[in-house]
Amino acid sequence: MNKPDHVAIIMDGNGRWAKARGLARLHGHKRGLDVAERIIDHSLEIGIKYLSLYVFSTENWKRPDSEVSNLFSLADRYMSRFEKFCKDKVRVVVSGERDGLPVKLVEKIKDVENRTKDFDAICVNLCINYGGQREVVEAVKKICAKGESVTVESIKQNMYNVLPDPDLILRTGGQQRLSNFLLFQSAYSELIFTDTLWPDFTNEEYDAILEEYSRRTRNFGGINGSK
């Protein structure tokens, strides 16, 4: 099977999953983190080299303070898996603005990024306080500050992290939009949407989606798969 090198996932549906069960939204987010950890492990097992996860968008600040705080607590919990990162040789990077994040979380992000920077089994890109439009604006500011020309390549080199463009963007939860996720990088990404809410997403459905991806022909504006 022709697997993508870089999969990016919009993990949508945690709140609706909890509501359907008469639970607080936090329960949906906790279940969603468990699923994210399982999908990361499965991606590692099947040879995905880069996995980007949309954890918290710049628009999510509009949510109630208690929910925002709980989301950051869950992100902090994931960052505490350092021993497993070492065991599995997982490199962790975070894309997004650090301003406004809890100081403890920012410190933990810096520590984990530094201590995993040489691992290469898989790179997990956590998009926290992330917005695709803001990323491009910040990249252009960096380029101008250095007196360089603004080009496609210079923008790529000044993003939050220099990673390959996603081959596949997957969104769960039934919505069919990117919601400000990897807008610049998604120019030629394959898009697949599923109605499954993120807390119900299984390894089997993930494998089926990767199989669907493998059957697609990517032309990149050319003919017969030529770039």
Buried (B, 14 or more C-beta within 10 A) or exposed (E): EEBBBBBBBBBBBBBBBBEEEEBBBBBBBBBBBEBBBBBBBBBBEEEBBBBBBBBBBBEBEEBEEEBBEBBBBBBBEBBEBBEEBEEBEBBBBBBBBBEEBBEEBBEBBEEBBEBBEEBEEBBBBBBBBBBBEBBBEBBBEBBEEEEEEEEEEBBBEBBBBEBEBBBBBBBBBEEEEBBBBBBBBBEEBBEBBBEBBBBBBEBEBBEEBBEEBEEEEBEEEEEEEEE
